[in-house]
Amino acid sequence: MNDILEVDNKKNKNQELYAPKEEIKDNKNQLRKKNRIIKSLSIATGVLALSTLGFGIGFAISESNSMKYQNNLESVYNSNFYSMLDSVNNLENKISKILSSTSSSYQRKTLLEASKNASEAEIAVSSLPLSQNDIQETIKLVNQVSGYTSTLAENLTQGGELSSQDLNSLNEIDQSLLQLKQQLNDFARKLNQGVSILNSSFDIDNNSNEFTKMLALSNNDNIEYPTMIYDGPFSDSVVNSTIKGLKGNKVSKTEAMKNVEKCFKNTTDIVFESETKGKFETYNFRVKNTQNETLFVQVTMIEGHILTISGAGANGINTVNEEQAKQIALDFTKINGIENGEVVWMDSIGSDVYMNIAPVQNNIVLYPDLIKVKIDMTSGTVVGYDATAYFTNHVERTLSKGNLSLSGAKDKASKDYQIDNTRYVLTPLDYNREVVCVEVKATKDDNTYYFYYNVQDGSLENVLKVIKTDNGNLLM
């Protein structure tokens, strides 16, 4: 076992070990430089169980209130960091106990506790100033562990047991958690020595800040999870490594701002924040609207389309229902240059509605080109949006429905299932394949399944099962 600084569960002990530093080193020249360069902060949020929608939230900081904001943010960041540390320590402890136990009842109980710890870690991660691109593996780890442990617990409830593959996956997860735990505890020691989360988040190199680099995990693709889709079928599919959906000219910052104004009808203020020079080159704006909501919007430099939106919705009573939210999402994607969109999946949590919208070509749903949208039903505003997959993958394709009819696909499903719906879809599969299939949605024993039959030879390419959780539905 690595020599790792452990966190005591008792609050008084926890506070003694990890009391946040309230003093920030007084370097006036450096502070003036930061105030000139950085007028706002962005907090990158991870994908919760349903919503793999990870985005930044912009906070305007004026010159006169800069020190006040920095002190307040430092305190908040410290609190959230120690919450994350505590959750990860507890999560790794739970996983190691599961690996040491042969009792199904104990494993189930501990798996549910681990899922809760992972969810708590997700919340803490979402409130830290992390660079989205470099923290993806850490976000992916805690996000998938939350759903995976919950799924394993459900299997044990139904009389199953942990297979050797499950135990191997849990062991791989435990090793990754040990790595993350080590990095968090190392940084906790630095905090106790006077290091500032806020200052380290200002230290930006290659679009990533120093704080993120300290916490970023290496690639975790060696972990064998079941195929988990947290916000609808194929929501995380990015088939191509190069951008295929943007072929036009570069737009100016002014043109990009006008496109933001066109998409948002109720803006009161649009402020240019920065530029991103990653896989997508973007202009980044902070947008305020009449609902007193603040949104962080990225616009592609090529063609000037909105790539992502992130923000928090208003508080209050819902003013729109799910059907109205659906139309708002469809209208928004159309204004943003995405034609023939169709809502292929929808779910709601609280006052937020989450949707996957896919373009349709020749009555075939293009799953690789999904757009993820989040609507706040309190204000009817698009507060979350991710068109990364669309602009990465979308091209005009030559597609064939082959020899398999919709009714023929129905006949392939077992007679034990009730068929609810069929449609032609382009599905992203392993080895970067895109295959036209008939998607058969079916139910059995109150469970929902999706079967994917290849239209050329009728072979079964994939099966997904809906797993119901307290935080919404996921598929595996």
QUIHU-V124929 format. One record per pair of residues at least 12 apart in sequence whose C-alpha atoms are under 8 Angstrom apart, sorted by the first residue. I is the first residue (numbers start at 1). GAP is how many residues later the second one is. D is the distance in Angstrom with one decimal. If there is no record, write none. Layout:
<<I;GAP;D> <I;GAP;D>>
This chain:
<<2;176;7.8> <2;180;7.8> <4;177;7.7> <4;178;6.0> <4;181;6.8> <5;177;8.0> <5;180;5.8> <6;83;7.2> <6;179;7.8> <7;79;6.3> <7;82;7.1> <9;77;7.9> <18;64;7.3> <18;170;7.2> <18;174;7.0> <19;173;7.6> <20;55;6.9> <20;58;5.7> <20;59;7.3> <20;171;7.4> <20;172;7.4> <21;54;7.9> <21;170;7.1> <21;171;7.0> <21;173;6.6> <22;49;7.3> <22;52;7.7> <22;53;7.0> <24;47;7.6> <24;170;7.9> <24;172;7.0> <34;168;7.6> <35;28;6.5> <35;31;7.3> <39;21;6.4> <39;22;5.6> <39;23;7.0> <39;234;7.7> <40;18;6.3> <40;19;5.4> <40;20;4.8> <40;21;5.5> <40;233;7.4> <41;16;7.7> <41;17;5.6> <41;18;5.5> <41;19;7.2> <41;20;7.9> <41;88;7.7> <42;14;5.0> <42;15;5.2> <42;16;4.8> <42;17;6.9> <42;87;6.4> <43;12;7.5> <43;13;4.5> <43;14;5.2> <43;15;7.0> <43;83;7.2> <43;84;6.3> <43;85;5.9> <43;86;4.5> <43;87;6.3> <44;12;3.9> <44;13;6.8> <44;82;6.3> <44;83;7.4> <44;84;7.0> <44;85;6.2> <44;86;5.5> <44;87;6.3> <44;88;5.7> <45;80;6.8> <45;81;3.8> <45;82;6.6> <45;83;7.8> <45;87;7.7> <46;76;6.7> <46;79;6.7> <46;80;5.4> <46;90;7.9> <46;93;5.6> <46;97;8.0> <47;92;7.2> <47;93;7.7> <47;96;6.7> <48;71;7.7> <48;74;6.7> <48;75;8.0> <48;95;6.3> <49;94;6.2> <49;95;7.7> <49;97;7.3> <49;98;6.6> <49;181;5.6> <49;182;7.7> <49;422;6.6> <49;423;7.5> <49;425;7.6> <50;180;4.6> <50;181;4.6> <50;421;7.1> <50;422;6.3> <50;423;6.9> <50;424;6.9> <51;179;6.3> <51;180;5.4> <51;303;7.3> <52;178;6.5> <52;179;6.6> <52;184;7.9> <53;319;7.5> <53;331;6.9> <53;332;7.5> <53;333;7.1> <54;78;7.4> <54;256;7.8> <55;77;7.4> <55;253;7.7> <55;254;7.1> <55;255;4.9> <55;256;7.5> <55;329;7.8> <56;240;6.4> <56;254;5.7> <56;255;7.0> <57;237;7.5> <57;238;6.5> <57;239;5.8> <57;253;6.1> <57;254;5.3> <57;255;7.6> <58;228;6.3> <58;236;7.0> <58;237;6.8> <58;238;5.7> <58;253;7.8> <70;128;7.2> <73;125;7.3> <74;122;7.2> <74;123;6.6> <74;124;5.8> <77;50;7.3> <77;51;6.0> <77;52;7.9> <77;120;6.8> <77;121;7.7> <78;119;7.3> <80;44;5.2> <80;45;7.6> <80;47;6.6> <80;48;6.9> <81;43;6.8> <81;44;7.8> <81;47;7.2> <82;106;8.0> <83;37;7.9> <83;38;7.3> <83;41;6.2> <84;36;7.3> <84;37;4.9> <84;38;7.9> <84;40;5.2> <84;41;6.7> <85;36;7.9> <85;96;7.2> <85;99;6.1> <85;100;7.3> <87;30;5.2> <87;31;6.8> <87;33;6.2> <87;34;5.4> <88;29;7.0> <88;30;7.1> <88;33;6.4> <88;89;7.2> <88;92;7.9> <88;93;6.4> <89;92;6.3> <90;24;7.7> <90;27;6.7> <91;23;5.2> <91;24;8.0> <91;26;5.4> <91;27;6.4> <91;86;8.0> <92;82;6.0> <92;85;5.8> <92;86;6.8> <92;89;7.9> <94;16;6.1> <94;17;7.3> <94;19;7.4> <94;20;5.7> <95;15;7.8> <95;16;7.5> <95;19;6.9> <95;75;6.9> <95;76;8.0> <95;79;6.2> <96;75;7.9> <96;78;6.7> <97;13;7.8> <98;12;6.6> <98;13;7.3> <99;68;6.9> <99;71;7.3> <99;72;7.2> <104;52;6.7> <104;57;6.8> <105;51;7.8> <107;46;7.6> <108;44;7.6> <108;45;4.7> <108;46;7.8> <108;48;6.2> <108;49;7.2> <109;44;7.5> <111;38;5.3> <111;39;6.6> <111;41;7.3> <111;42;5.8> <112;37;6.7> <112;38;5.9> <112;41;6.3> <114;32;7.3> <114;35;6.8> <115;30;6.8> <115;31;4.3> <115;32;6.9> <115;33;7.9> <115;34;5.5> <115;35;5.7> <116;30;7.0> <117;29;7.8> <118;24;5.4> <118;25;7.0> <118;27;6.5> <118;28;5.0> <119;23;7.4> <119;24;7.3> <119;27;5.9> <121;21;6.8> <122;17;7.2> <122;20;6.3> <122;21;6.5> <125;14;7.5> <129;69;7.8> <129;72;6.3> <129;82;7.8> <129;83;7.8> <130;71;7.4> <130;79;7.2> <130;81;6.9> <130;82;5.1> <131;76;7.4> <131;77;5.3> <131;78;6.3> <131;81;5.9> <133;75;7.7> <134;74;6.8> <134;78;6.9> <134;79;7.2> <134;82;6.3> <135;77;6.5> <135;78;8.0> <135;80;7.5> <135;81;5.1> <135;82;7.1> <136;80;7.9> <137;79;7.2> <137;80;5.8> <137;81;6.8> <137;82;6.1> <137;83;6.5> <138;42;7.8> <138;77;7.9> <138;78;6.1> <138;79;5.5> <141;32;7.9> <141;79;7.6> <144;84;7.6> <145;28;7.7> <147;327;7.9> <148;77;7.4> <148;78;7.9> <150;319;7.6> <151;316;7.3> <169;54;5.9> <169;55;5.5> <169;56;6.6> <172;50;7.8> <172;51;5.7> <173;50;6.7> <176;41;8.0> <176;44;7.4> <179;38;7.6> <180;35;7.1> <180;36;8.0> <180;37;6.6> <183;31;6.9> <183;32;5.9> <184;31;6.5> <187;27;7.3> <197;14;6.5> <207;69;7.1> <207;70;7.4> <207;71;7.5> <226;250;6.2> <227;248;7.7> <227;249;5.1> <228;246;6.9> <228;247;5.6> <228;248;4.7> <229;245;5.8> <229;246;5.2> <229;247;6.5> <230;243;7.2> <230;244;4.7> <230;245;6.6> <231;123;7.7> <231;124;7.9> <231;125;7.6> <231;242;7.7> <231;243;6.6> <232;113;5.7> <232;114;7.5> <232;124;6.7> <232;242;7.1> <232;243;7.3> <233;112;7.6> <233;134;7.8> <233;242;7.3> <234;133;6.3> <234;134;7.1> <234;136;8.0> <234;193;7.7> <234;194;7.2> <235;121;7.3> <235;132;7.8> <235;135;6.5> <235;137;7.6> <236;153;7.7> <237;130;8.0> <237;131;5.7> <237;152;6.7> <237;191;6.7> <238;130;6.5> <238;151;5.2> <238;154;6.9> <238;155;6.8> <239;129;6.7> <239;153;8.0> <239;154;6.4> <239;189;6.9> <239;193;5.5> <239;194;7.8> <240;152;6.4> <240;153;5.9> <240;192;7.6> <241;151;7.6> <242;150;6.6> <243;148;6.5> <243;149;4.3> <243;150;6.7> <244;147;6.6> <244;148;5.3> <244;149;5.5> <244;150;6.2> <244;151;6.5> <245;145;6.9> <245;146;4.2> <245;147;5.4> <245;148;6.0> <245;149;4.8> <245;150;6.0> <246;56;6.4> <246;57;6.8> <246;145;6.2> <246;146;7.8> <247;55;7.3> <247;56;7.6> <248;54;6.1> <248;55;5.4> <249;53;5.5> <249;54;5.7> <250;51;5.3> <250;52;4.3> <250;53;5.9> <250;54;7.4> <251;50;5.6> <251;51;6.1> <251;52;6.1> <251;53;5.9> <252;49;7.3> <253;30;6.7> <253;48;8.0> <255;49;7.3> <256;27;7.3> <256;43;6.4> <256;44;7.9> <256;45;7.5> <256;48;5.2> <256;49;7.7> <257;13;7.5> <257;28;7.9> <259;45;6.9> <259;46;7.3> <259;47;7.9> <260;39;7.9> <260;46;7.3> <262;73;7.7> <263;69;6.5> <263;72;6.2> <263;73;6.7> <266;23;5.4> <266;24;5.7> <267;20;6.8> <267;21;5.7> <267;22;4.1> <267;23;6.3> <268;19;7.7> <268;20;5.6> <268;21;4.9> <268;22;6.1> <269;18;5.8> <269;19;5.1> <269;20;6.8> <270;15;6.5> <270;16;5.8> <270;17;4.6> <270;18;6.5> <271;14;5.5> <271;15;5.2> <271;16;6.5> <272;12;6.2> <272;13;4.5> <272;14;6.4> <273;12;5.1> <273;13;6.4> <280;20;6.8> <281;19;5.9> <281;20;5.7> <281;21;7.7> <282;16;5.8> <282;17;5.1> <282;18;4.4> <282;19;5.1> <283;15;5.7> <283;16;5.2> <283;17;6.5> <283;18;6.4> <284;12;7.1> <284;13;5.7> <284;14;4.5> <284;15;6.4> <285;12;5.1> <285;13;6.4> <291;23;6.8> <291;88;6.7> <292;22;7.3> <293;18;7.6> <293;19;6.9> <293;20;6.3> <293;21;6.2> <294;17;6.1> <294;18;7.1> <295;14;6.6> <295;15;5.6> <295;16;4.5> <295;17;7.3> <295;88;6.8> <296;13;5.7> <296;14;5.2> <296;15;6.2> <297;12;4.6> <297;13;6.6> <305;31;6.0> <305;32;7.1> <306;30;6.5> <306;81;7.7> <307;78;7.4> <307;79;6.0> <307;80;5.2> <307;81;6.2> <308;76;7.3> <308;77;5.0> <308;78;4.6> <308;79;6.4> <308;80;7.5> <309;73;7.8> <309;74;6.3> <309;75;5.0> <309;76;4.7> <309;77;6.7> <310;73;5.6> <310;74;4.8> <310;75;6.8> <311;72;5.2> <311;73;6.5> <312;71;6.2> <313;63;5.4> <313;65;7.3> <313;66;7.2> <313;68;7.5> <313;70;6.3> <314;62;7.4> <314;64;6.2> <314;65;6.3> <315;63;6.7> <316;62;6.0> <317;61;5.6> <318;33;6.7> <318;59;5.1> <318;60;3.9> <318;61;7.1> <319;58;6.0> <319;59;5.2> <319;60;6.3> <319;61;7.0> <320;57;5.2> <320;58;6.8> <320;59;7.5> <320;60;6.1> <321;56;6.6> <322;31;6.9> <322;55;7.7> <325;28;7.2> <325;50;6.2> <325;52;6.8> <325;55;6.5> <326;17;7.5> <326;29;7.7> <328;52;7.4> <328;54;7.9> <329;44;6.7> <329;46;7.3> <329;53;7.2> <330;12;7.3> <330;13;7.6> <330;27;7.6> <338;21;7.5> <339;20;6.7> <340;19;5.2> <340;20;5.7> <340;21;7.8> <341;16;5.9> <341;17;5.3> <341;18;4.2> <341;19;6.3> <342;15;5.3> <342;16;5.4> <342;17;6.1> <342;18;6.9> <343;12;6.7> <343;13;5.8> <343;14;4.4> <343;15;6.5> <344;12;5.8> <344;13;5.8> <344;14;6.6> <345;12;7.3> <347;125;7.5> <347;126;8.0> <348;124;7.7> <349;122;7.4> <349;123;7.1> <351;25;6.1> <351;26;5.4> <351;27;6.5> <352;22;6.6> <352;23;5.7> <352;24;4.8> <352;25;5.9> <353;21;5.6> <353;22;5.2> <353;23;6.6> <353;24;7.1> <354;18;7.5> <354;19;5.9> <354;20;4.6> <354;21;6.6> <355;17;5.9> <355;18;5.2> <355;19;6.4> <356;14;6.2> <356;15;5.7> <356;16;4.8> <356;17;6.4> <357;13;5.6> <357;14;5.1> <357;15;6.4> <357;16;7.6> <358;12;4.7> <358;13;6.3> <362;37;7.9> <363;61;6.9> <364;59;7.5> <364;60;4.9> <364;61;4.9> <364;62;6.5> <364;72;8.0> <365;58;8.0> <365;59;6.4> <365;60;4.4> <365;61;6.0> <366;59;6.0> <366;60;4.9> <366;61;7.2> <367;58;6.8> <367;59;5.7> <367;60;5.6> <367;61;6.9> <368;21;6.7> <368;22;7.2> <368;25;6.5> <368;26;7.8> <368;58;7.3> <368;59;6.7> <368;60;5.8> <368;66;7.9> <369;20;5.4> <369;21;4.0> <369;22;7.5> <369;23;7.9> <369;24;5.9> <369;25;5.7> <370;17;7.1> <370;19;6.0> <370;20;5.6> <371;14;7.3> <371;15;5.8> <371;16;4.7> <371;17;7.5> <371;18;6.9> <371;19;6.2> <372;12;7.7> <372;13;5.5> <372;14;5.1> <372;15;6.6> <373;12;4.5> <373;13;6.6> <399;37;7.4> <400;36;7.3> <401;23;7.4> <401;35;6.9> <401;36;7.9> <401;54;6.0> <401;55;7.7> <402;53;5.0> <402;54;4.9> <403;52;5.9> <403;53;5.8> <403;54;7.5> <404;34;7.7> <404;50;7.8> <404;51;4.8> <404;52;6.7> <404;53;7.6> <404;54;6.4> <405;33;7.9> <405;50;7.8> <406;16;6.2> <406;17;6.8> <406;18;7.7> <406;32;6.6> <409;29;6.5> <409;31;7.1> <409;44;6.8> <409;49;7.6> <410;12;7.6> <410;30;6.8> <413;27;8.0> <413;38;7.9> <416;28;6.9> <417;25;5.9> <417;26;5.5> <417;27;5.1> <418;24;5.3> <418;25;5.2> <418;26;6.5> <419;21;7.1> <419;22;6.1> <419;23;4.4> <419;24;6.6> <420;20;7.6> <420;21;5.5> <420;22;5.3> <420;23;7.2> <421;19;6.0> <421;20;5.1> <421;21;7.1> <422;16;6.6> <422;17;5.5> <422;18;4.6> <422;19;6.2> <423;15;5.6> <423;16;5.4> <423;17;7.0> <424;12;7.0> <424;13;5.8> <424;14;4.6> <424;15;6.1> <425;12;5.4> <425;13;6.1> <425;14;6.4> <435;19;7.0> <436;18;6.3> <436;19;6.2> <437;15;5.6> <437;16;5.0> <437;17;4.4> <437;18;5.1> <438;13;7.9> <438;14;5.6> <438;15;5.2> <438;16;6.7> <438;17;6.5> <439;12;5.6> <439;13;4.7> <439;14;6.7> <440;12;6.5> <447;18;7.5> <447;19;6.8> <447;20;8.0> <448;17;6.0> <448;18;5.4> <449;14;7.0> <449;15;5.6> <449;16;4.4> <449;17;6.2> <450;13;5.6> <450;14;5.0> <450;15;6.4> <451;12;4.7> <451;13;6.7> <464;12;5.2>>
